């Protein structure tokens, strides 16, 4: 396999399976079942002449061979079928896996069984979604009986699953998508709020993202949008939606909200992914200017005093100025303007920024004496010719 000799690997794999099946070493079989499953799937994935039937045959063989991993193999088989567009077959396989029982072995796989149950509902949702897309119009899709049947099946299963504590992102989204389609926005909102705020559920930033997106989509009041994003900020202060939170806070035009927007923008710039982002720096400068207009620069300097030592080393070292000068001049100049409003004065940084700014200004070219004489001579010749023609 490491040398990509797939044909030879297939031959060895067949012999390996035959040897295990012929033997009576139950302990060896249970230990080898996961190795066999992983090896077989990897070889078939790379084997040039493999087809979907080969995968199906392998998975069916492995399910019976390794009951210790039965649920995992069923789930992977389902993913393979979905990738090949075989939704109905994926649903059939999941239904078989959901009804599988094997004494204590199946009881030990309860977590995987729960996941299989969830994917049963998810596949029903995928089939519903496919039929919705193929329906000519939204009104006809809404009254389609076959679609309603899949909606009922999916919603019953998904509702049961997402009511249990856990991280159920794709299942929550699919359930809410169906509820929204049929106009039950209140139920969708209730599901999302429970997923985000229920203390029995593990902390999940995505839950707050989904709730915010829903509220924004349905034009919820500004206060609700801000409240949702503030909780997300407490969990992931570097999230890209913090830019939207800053904009929402600035729209209120309240001094307290502008102060909070200042702190959030400075928080963002302390993360490696954002520290050279021109958009965030411009946003910070905009907030500082607004506070200056309101004669609240003391707020800026108070926030700066807390972060000063970190920011000077993180953003305003001389080598950073030279790097910005070489790669991103607009960023260098915005950072310089931010620094001015804090009343800091790192001379070398300002010198580099000023030098680059002057170098970018258009130069006023003043003609020398020779050029002036030449231009005067040309003008006189033209005037003389014109006079001759007039005569």
N, C-alpha and C positions, 0 to 999 in steps of 0.2 A: 504493500500500500504506500509506503514512504517513497518508493521508486516509481509509483504510478503504473505498475505492471498489473492492470486490472483483470486481464484475462487469466493470468496465473493465480491472482488472488481469489477469483471466483472458483477455480478448480480446488484450491486448498480449502476454501470455505465449505464447499459441498462435502468434501471428505470429512471435515471437522463435524458438520451437522450429522452426517451418517454415523460416525463413530459414537457421538453422544446419544443418538437415538437407539443405537444397537446395544449400548451398555445399560447396566442396571444401577448406575451410581447416582442415586437420587440427590445426594448432597452436592455432588459435582455439578449436576444439571441445574440446581437452583443457583449455585454460585456463578455458573457460566452463562446463565440466561441473559443477563444484561449485557455482558461482553458480546455474546452472539448477536443480540439485537442491534447493538451499536455498530459492530463490524459489518453486518449484513446490509444495513441501511446506507452506510458510507460507501461500500463497494458498489451497490446498485446505483447510487446517486452519480458516481463517476463512470460507471461502465457504459461505453459508447452505444451498445445495442440494447440497453434495457428499455422496457416499456411499462406502462401502468399495470398490466397484468402480472408482471414479474414482482412488482412492489406488493400488490395485493396478495399474491401467493406467499411471499416472504412473511408479511405481517400475520397472515392466518396461521402459518406454521409456527411462528414465534409465540403467538398467543397461547397455543396449546403446550408449547415446549416450556415456557417460563411463566407459570401462574403468579409468581412473586411480583412480576412487573406487568401483569395483565392490563391494568387500568392505564398505565403510562403508554403501553404499546398501542392500545385502542385509541388513545387521544392523539398520538403521533400519526396513526393511520388516518384518522379523521382530518388532521391538518394537511396531509398529503393529498387526500381526495379533494379537499376544498381548493387547494392550489391548482388542481387540474380541472376545476369547475364542476366536479361531480357532487353537487349539494345533496341530491336525494340519496345517493349511496352513503355519503358522510352521515346523514341523518339516520339511515338504517343501521350503520355500524355503531353509532352512539347509543341508539335504542337498545341494541344487543348488549353493549357494555354496561348500560344503566341497569339492565335486568340481571346481570351476571352475579351469581352467588357461588362461593366456594369455601364455606365454613369460616374458620378463623382467618384464613388468608384474605378473603374479601373484606372482612370486618377491619383488618389492619390497614386497608387501603381506603378508609372512609374519606380522607381529605381529597384524594384523587377522584373518588366516586362523586363527591360534591361538585368538583370541577367538571366532570363529565356531564352531570345534570345541568350545570350552567351552560355548557356548550350545546346541549340539546336545544335549549331555548334560543341560544344565539344563532344556531343554524336555521331554526324556524324564522327568526328575524331576517336572516340573509335571504331566504327564499321569499319572504314577504316583500323585502326591499327590491328584489329582482322583479317581482310581479308588478310592483308599484311603478318601477321605471318603464316597464313595457306597456303599461296602461296608457291609452291615448290622452286622457285628461284627468285632472285632479278630482273632478266630481265623480267621474266613472270609477276611478281608482277607489274613492271613498266608499262606494256602494258595491264594490266587487266582493261577491260571497266567498270566493276562494281565498282572497286576501284576508278577509275577516276571520276565516278559519285559522290561517297561520298566525294572525295577530293574537287570537284567543290562546292558542297553544303556547306561543312565545311569551305572552304577557303573564300567564299563570306561572310558568316555570321561572321566568326572570324575576317576577315579584317575590316569589318564595326565596330565591337565592339571595337577592340584594337586601332582603330584610335581616339577614344574618350578618354579624360583624365580620368585616373583611375588606380587602381591596378588590372592588368589582368594576373597575373603570369601563371596559368595553360593554359590559352587560347593563350598567346604569345608563350609558349613553344610548344604547340601542332601544332600551325600554322607553326612555324619555322621547326619543325620536318618534316612536309609534304613537305615544300619547299626544304629542304635539300635532302629528298628522291628523289625528281624529278630533282635534280641537279641545282636548282635555288638559289645558295649560295649568290649571290649579293642581291637578294630580302630579304633573311633571315637576312643578315647583316644589311640591311637598316631598317628592322623592329626592330631589337634589338637596334640599335643605336638611333632610334627615341624614343624607350621605355626608354632608359637610359638617353638621353641628352635633350629631349624635356622639356622645362621649364614650359609648361602648365600642365605636369603630376606631381603628387605628388612625393616627394623624396622617392626613393625605392631602398635600397641596393641590393635586389635580381636582379634588372634589370642590375646592373653592374656585378654581379656574372654570369648571363646568357651570357652577352656579352663577358666576359673574357673566359668562358668555350668554347664558339663558336670560338673565335680567337685562343685559344690554340689548339682546335681540328683541325683547318685548318692551323696550323703552321704559324700564323701571325708573322710579325717582332717583335723582342724583345721590341722595343720602344713602340709599340702599346700595348703589354701585360702589360708592366710597367705602362703606362699611365692609362689603365683601372683599374688596382689594386690601383693606387695612389688615384683615386677618391673614390674607395671603402674604402680605409684607412681613408679618411677624413670623411666618414659617419659612419663606424664601425671599429675603430682601433683595436678591439679585435677579428676580424673575423679570422677564421682559415686559410684563403687564404693569410694572411699576411706573413706566413712562406714561401709561394711561391714567394711573392714579395721580401722578403729578399734575397732568393736564386738568383732571377733574377738580383737584384741590385749588388750582389757580383760577378756575372758572367761578368759584364761590366769591372771590375777591375779598375774603376775610383774612385779616392779618394772621390769625392763629393757623389757618389752613396754609397760608403762604410760608409760614415758619416750618410747618410740617413738610411741605413740598421741598423746602431747602434741605432739610435733614435727610429726606428720602433720596434726593438726587445725589447728595454727598455720599450716602451709603452705597449707592450704585457704583460710583466712581472708585470705591475702595476694593472692588472685585476685579480680578485680572481680565475677565471677559469684557468689561466696560471701561477700564481706565483710559483707553485711547479712543473712545467713541466720541466723535465730534458732535453728534446729536445730543448726547447727554451733557456735554460741556456747554453747548449753546443753551440748553435748557437751564442749567445752573446759572449761567450769566444772565439770562432773562429774569430769573427769580430774584437775583441780587439787585438788578436794576429796578425791578418793581418795588422791592423793599427800600431802595435808595429814594425813589420817588415819594414814598410814604414817610421818609425820614426815619427809617427803622434800620439803619446800617449797624446799629448796636447789636441787633439780632444776628447779623452776619458775622460780626467780630466775636460775639460770644460763642457761636458754633465753631468758628475758626480756631479760637483759643483751645478748644477741646481736642481738635484734630491736627493742630499745627505741626507737631513733630512728625506725625505719620505722613501728612501730605507733603511736607517739604522733601522728605526722603523718597516718597512714592511717586510724586509727580514733577518735582521741581529741581532735580539734580541737573548739573551741567551736561552730563552725557545724555540725559533725556532730552534736554533742549536741542542739542546737536542732532540727535536722532529725529526729533520732530521737524527740525529745520530741513533735514535731508529728505524726509518721507512725507510730511504732512504739515505744510506751512500754515494753513487755516487753523489747524488744531493748536499750533504753537501760539498764534496770535490771540485766540480765544482764551487759552490758559493764562496768557500774560494779562489780559483784561480782567479776568477773575482775580488774579493776584493783586492787581491795583486796588480793587475794592476791599481787599482785606488789609491794605496798608502795609503789606510786607514788601521788602525791598532787597531781594537777592540780586546783587548788581550784575553778576555774570549772566544770569538767566535773562535779565532785561536787556543787557548789551547784545546778546545773540538775537533776541527777538527784534530789537530795534534795527540791527544791521540787516536782517533778512527783510524786514518791512521796507526799509529804504531801498534795498536792492530791487524790490519788486515794483517800485514807483517808476512811472515813465519819465525818462530824462528829457529836459528841455535843451534842445541842441541850438546853440547860438552860432551863427555864421562868423567865420574869421574874416580878416581884412581882405585876403585874396578872393574869397567867395563873394564878398560885398562888391569889390571892384568888377568882378566878372559879371555879376548880375546887373550892375549899373551899365556896363558896356553893352550888354545884350538889349537892355531896355532902350538905350539911345539909338542903337542900330534899327530896332523895330520902329521907333518914332520917326527916324529919317526916311525909311522906306515908305511909311504911310504918307509922309509929307510929299515925297516925290510923286507918288500915285495920285495924290489930290491935285498936284500941279498939272 
